Amino acid sequence: MSINIKPLADRVLIEPSPAETTTASGLIIPDSAKEKPLKGTVVAVGNGTNDNPITVKVGDQVLYGKYAGTELNYEGTDYLIMRESDIFAII
């Protein structure tokens, strides 16, 4: 997938995973009760800084904080742009 957004410095662009629609037991979760996903796929990365080189790469599945990043909508798709330090783990 090619996107025309290039994050600057130590920022990364993430496409959040879709929210779960059913529980493990098969119950359907209504839209009003769905939780914001806390994982996603890295779509683009910045060049890093001298003090903080980028360790994630495009295609990595990552976990991030509940209030991390800034939401943006580009060409009908929702993304989050955040500092790499807001990412907790690569899964």
N, C-alpha and C positions, 0 to 999 in steps of 0.2 A: 504494500500500500504506500503510495507516495502522497505526501502532504506538503504544502507550500509554507508551513510555519517552521521557522528555525529558532528555537529558544536561545537566549543569550546567557553567557557565563555559566553558572552552575544550575541552571534551570532545566527541567525535563517536561515533556508533554506526554500526558497519559490519557489513554482511552479507558474509562472505567468499565469494569465488567457489568453486565446487566444484573439488576436486582433479582433475587430469588423469587419465583412465582409460586412454588409449593414447598411445604415442609418435608422433612425426611419421612414422615408417615403418610404423605400424600394429600394433606389438606391444602387447599388453595388460599394463598395470602392475598387479601384485597389490596388495592393500590394505596389506600390510606394507611395501611400498616406495614408497607414495605420499608425496609431500612436501606439507607444509602450504602452502596457497596464500598468496601474498604480495600479492594484490590483492583488491579487493572493491568493493561499492557502498555509498555513504553513505546511511543510512536516516534518521538524525536528527542534528541539530547543536544545541549549546548556544548561549547568547547571546554568548559571548566575554567578555573582560575589558577593562578600560580600556587595558591595555598590549598585549593580544593580541586584536584583533578576528578573528572567524572568516572565513576566505577560501573554504572549501569549502561546497558547498550540497548539499541532498538530491538524490540521483540521480547525483552525480559518481562516476566510476570512479577509484579511487585505488590507489597502491602504498604499502605500509608495511613496516616492518622485521620480521624473522623472529620476534623476541620481543616485539613491540609489543603493548600492550593487555592487557586482561583478558577472558578468554572467559566468556560467559554463555549460557545456554539459556533462551529465553522462548517459551512456547507451542509447543514442539517445534522451534523454529528456533534455530540457533547464530548468535551475534553476537559482535563484539569491541567493547569500549568503550575508547577511548584518547584521549590528548591530541592536539590537532591537530598539534603539533610532531613527533609520531611518524610523521606521513604524509610520505612523500618526494616524491610527485608526483601530479598529476591527469592521467589518460590519456584 
